[in-house]
Amino acid sequence: MFSIDPMSRIPVYEQIIDQVWKFVAAGLLSPGDQLPSVRSLSVELSVNPNTIQKAFSELYSRGLITSVPGRGSFISSSAPAIIRQKDREKTADLVDIVKRLHAAGMSKEELITLVEETISSETYKEDDRK
């Protein structure tokens, strides 16, 4: 399910956080779903366990996961709402970008096409849960 780009400028722990965020937003991870253990994810991704733990700690502090001692880490019941709220807060940025693109000469039709192409190219499909 998770994949890491070792050549990316984005730190590995942030890549993991971003993927959990996107998987929850897309409905591929739901409240109560268990995340892989730090150890198993570390082996799967060939990443230091401390890096995985850092990602999990950040996810916990953001309220996206809960930890059950002896059982593991799970997507929190509030994760979808937290993500929706945070993503909606970004709409002001999107409005600003759309205004700037339109002012720079991009037509309404080009903007709509860009949005449609972006949505249709979504890579987080149900098959990615495996």
C-alpha positions as YAML, in Angstrom:
chain: A
units: angstrom
residues:
- id: 1
  name: MET
  ca: [0.00, 0.00, 0.00]
- id: 2
  name: PHE
  ca: [2.71, 2.48, 0.98]
- id: 3
  name: SER
  ca: [5.54, 3.45, -1.31]
- id: 4
  name: ILE
  ca: [8.50, 5.72, -0.77]
- id: 5
  name: ASP
  ca: [10.43, 7.72, -3.34]
- id: 6
  name: PRO
  ca: [14.00, 7.74, -2.04]
- id: 7
  name: MET
  ca: [14.94, 10.39, -4.63]
- id: 8
  name: SER
  ca: [12.27, 12.82, -3.45]
- id: 9
  name: ARG
  ca: [13.19, 15.99, -1.61]
- id: 10
  name: ILE
  ca: [10.25, 15.28, 0.70]
- id: 11
  name: PRO
  ca: [11.46, 13.49, 3.85]
- id: 12
  name: VAL
  ca: [10.36, 9.85, 4.11]
- id: 13
  name: TYR
  ca: [8.30, 10.43, 7.26]
- id: 14
  name: GLU
  ca: [6.36, 13.20, 5.47]
- id: 15
  name: GLN
  ca: [5.76, 10.91, 2.49]
- id: 16
  name: ILE
  ca: [4.18, 8.38, 4.85]
- id: 17
  name: ILE
  ca: [2.04, 11.08, 6.50]
- id: 18
  name: ASP
  ca: [0.92, 12.35, 3.09]
- id: 19
  name: GLN
  ca: [-0.02, 8.86, 1.96]
- id: 20
  name: VAL
  ca: [-2.08, 8.14, 5.08]
- id: 21
  name: TRP
  ca: [-3.78, 11.53, 4.58]
- id: 22
  name: LYS
  ca: [-4.59, 10.75, 0.94]
- id: 23
  name: PHE
  ca: [-5.73, 7.19, 1.67]
- id: 24
  name: VAL
  ca: [-8.14, 8.42, 4.37]
- id: 25
  name: ALA
  ca: [-9.38, 11.29, 2.18]
- id: 26
  name: ALA
  ca: [-10.03, 8.84, -0.67]
- id: 27
  name: GLY
  ca: [-11.78, 6.36, 1.61]
- id: 28
  name: LEU
  ca: [-9.13, 3.69, 1.17]
- id: 29
  name: LEU
  ca: [-8.43, 3.79, 4.89]
- id: 30
  name: SER
  ca: [-11.42, 4.09, 7.20]
- id: 31
  name: PRO
  ca: [-11.80, 4.69, 10.93]
- id: 32
  name: GLY
  ca: [-10.79, 1.56, 12.78]
- id: 33
  name: ASP
  ca: [-8.50, 0.26, 10.03]
- id: 34
  name: GLN
  ca: [-5.22, -0.97, 11.42]
- id: 35
  name: LEU
  ca: [-1.97, 0.41, 10.07]
- id: 36
  name: PRO
  ca: [0.99, -1.92, 9.59]
- id: 37
  name: SER
  ca: [3.27, -2.13, 12.60]
- id: 38
  name: VAL
  ca: [6.33, 0.11, 12.73]
- id: 39
  name: ARG
  ca: [8.54, -2.93, 12.35]
- id: 40
  name: SER
  ca: [6.69, -4.46, 9.39]
- id: 41
  name: LEU
  ca: [6.41, -1.14, 7.57]
- id: 42
  name: SER
  ca: [10.09, -0.51, 8.22]
- id: 43
  name: VAL
  ca: [10.98, -3.84, 6.61]
- id: 44
  name: GLU
  ca: [8.50, -3.40, 3.74]
- id: 45
  name: LEU
  ca: [9.82, 0.06, 2.83]
- id: 46
  name: SER
  ca: [13.46, -0.54, 3.82]
- id: 47
  name: VAL
  ca: [13.28, 2.46, 6.12]
- id: 48
  name: ASN
  ca: [14.68, 2.98, 9.60]
- id: 49
  name: PRO
  ca: [12.02, 2.15, 12.24]
- id: 50
  name: ASN
  ca: [12.66, 5.53, 13.89]
- id: 51
  name: THR
  ca: [11.50, 7.23, 10.69]
- id: 52
  name: ILE
  ca: [8.28, 5.23, 10.69]
- id: 53
  name: GLN
  ca: [7.79, 6.00, 14.38]
- id: 54
  name: LYS
  ca: [8.27, 9.71, 13.67]
- id: 55
  name: ALA
  ca: [5.52, 9.57, 11.01]
- id: 56
  name: PHE
  ca: [3.20, 7.67, 13.35]
- id: 57
  name: SER
  ca: [3.87, 10.14, 16.18]
- id: 58
  name: GLU
  ca: [2.99, 13.05, 13.90]
- id: 59
  name: LEU
  ca: [-0.16, 11.27, 12.67]
- id: 60
  name: TYR
  ca: [-1.12, 10.70, 16.32]
- id: 61
  name: SER
  ca: [-0.52, 14.34, 17.25]
- id: 62
  name: ARG
  ca: [-2.73, 15.44, 14.33]
- id: 63
  name: GLY
  ca: [-5.49, 13.17, 15.58]
- id: 64
  name: LEU
  ca: [-5.45, 10.92, 12.52]
- id: 65
  name: ILE
  ca: [-4.47, 7.73, 14.30]
- id: 66
  name: THR
  ca: [-4.92, 6.22, 17.71]
- id: 67
  name: SER
  ca: [-2.65, 3.75, 19.40]
- id: 68
  name: VAL
  ca: [-3.83, 0.76, 21.38]
- id: 69
  name: PRO
  ca: [-1.07, -0.68, 23.55]
- id: 70
  name: GLY
  ca: [-0.28, -4.23, 22.51]
- id: 71
  name: ARG
  ca: [-2.56, -4.04, 19.46]
- id: 72
  name: GLY
  ca: [-1.12, -1.34, 17.21]
- id: 73
  name: SER
  ca: [-2.13, 1.87, 15.48]
- id: 74
  name: PHE
  ca: [-5.53, 2.49, 13.96]
- id: 75
  name: ILE
  ca: [-7.16, 5.22, 11.90]
- id: 76
  name: SER
  ca: [-9.06, 7.38, 14.39]
- id: 77
  name: SER
  ca: [-12.81, 7.86, 14.21]
- id: 78
  name: SER
  ca: [-12.27, 11.59, 13.74]
- id: 79
  name: ALA
  ca: [-9.67, 11.30, 10.94]
- id: 80
  name: PRO
  ca: [-12.06, 11.81, 7.99]
- id: 81
  name: ALA
  ca: [-13.59, 14.92, 9.60]
- id: 82
  name: ILE
  ca: [-10.17, 16.35, 10.46]
- id: 83
  name: ILE
  ca: [-8.98, 15.83, 6.90]
- id: 84
  name: ARG
  ca: [-12.14, 17.32, 5.37]
- id: 85
  name: GLN
  ca: [-11.82, 20.39, 7.60]
- id: 86
  name: LYS
  ca: [-8.12, 20.92, 6.85]
- id: 87
  name: ASP
  ca: [-8.63, 20.40, 3.12]
- id: 88
  name: ARG
  ca: [-11.56, 22.83, 3.06]
- id: 89
  name: GLU
  ca: [-9.37, 25.44, 4.71]
- id: 90
  name: LYS
  ca: [-7.19, 25.22, 1.60]
- id: 91
  name: THR
  ca: [-10.00, 26.42, -0.67]
- id: 92
  name: ALA
  ca: [-8.95, 30.03, -0.08]
- id: 93
  name: ASP
  ca: [-5.55, 29.15, -1.56]
- id: 94
  name: LEU
  ca: [-7.24, 27.44, -4.51]
- id: 95
  name: VAL
  ca: [-9.44, 30.48, -5.15]
- id: 96
  name: ASP
  ca: [-6.36, 32.70, -5.14]
- id: 97
  name: ILE
  ca: [-4.53, 30.40, -7.58]
- id: 98
  name: VAL
  ca: [-7.54, 30.23, -9.92]
- id: 99
  name: LYS
  ca: [-7.80, 34.03, -9.91]
- id: 100
  name: ARG
  ca: [-4.10, 34.39, -10.71]
- id: 101
  name: LEU
  ca: [-4.26, 31.82, -13.52]
- id: 102
  name: HIS
  ca: [-7.31, 33.50, -14.99]
- id: 103
  name: ALA
  ca: [-5.62, 36.92, -14.74]
- id: 104
  name: ALA
  ca: [-2.59, 35.42, -16.50]
- id: 105
  name: GLY
  ca: [-4.76, 34.50, -19.46]
- id: 106
  name: MET
  ca: [-6.05, 31.00, -18.71]
- id: 107
  name: SER
  ca: [-9.65, 30.71, -19.84]
- id: 108
  name: LYS
  ca: [-12.51, 29.38, -17.75]
- id: 109
  name: GLU
  ca: [-12.68, 26.34, -20.05]
- id: 110
  name: GLU
  ca: [-8.95, 25.64, -19.60]
- id: 111
  name: LEU
  ca: [-9.31, 25.88, -15.82]
- id: 112
  name: ILE
  ca: [-12.30, 23.52, -15.85]
- id: 113
  name: THR
  ca: [-10.42, 21.07, -18.09]
- id: 114
  name: LEU
  ca: [-7.44, 21.19, -15.73]
- id: 115
  name: VAL
  ca: [-9.64, 20.41, -12.73]
- id: 116
  name: GLU
  ca: [-11.42, 17.58, -14.57]
- id: 117
  name: GLU
  ca: [-8.13, 16.05, -15.74]
- id: 118
  name: THR
  ca: [-6.70, 16.28, -12.25]
- id: 119
  name: ILE
  ca: [-9.69, 14.54, -10.72]
- id: 120
  name: SER
  ca: [-9.82, 11.83, -13.40]
- id: 121
  name: SER
  ca: [-6.11, 11.05, -12.96]
- id: 122
  name: GLU
  ca: [-6.55, 10.27, -9.24]
- id: 123
  name: THR
  ca: [-4.20, 7.40, -8.44]
- id: 124
  name: TYR
  ca: [-5.71, 6.25, -5.16]
- id: 125
  name: LYS
  ca: [-8.08, 3.52, -6.26]
- id: 126
  name: GLU
  ca: [-9.58, 0.64, -4.31]
- id: 127
  name: ASP
  ca: [-6.88, -1.73, -5.66]
- id: 128
  name: ASP
  ca: [-4.22, 0.27, -3.79]
- id: 129
  name: ARG
  ca: [-5.52, -1.00, -0.43]
- id: 130
  name: LYS
  ca: [-3.77, -4.34, -0.91]
...
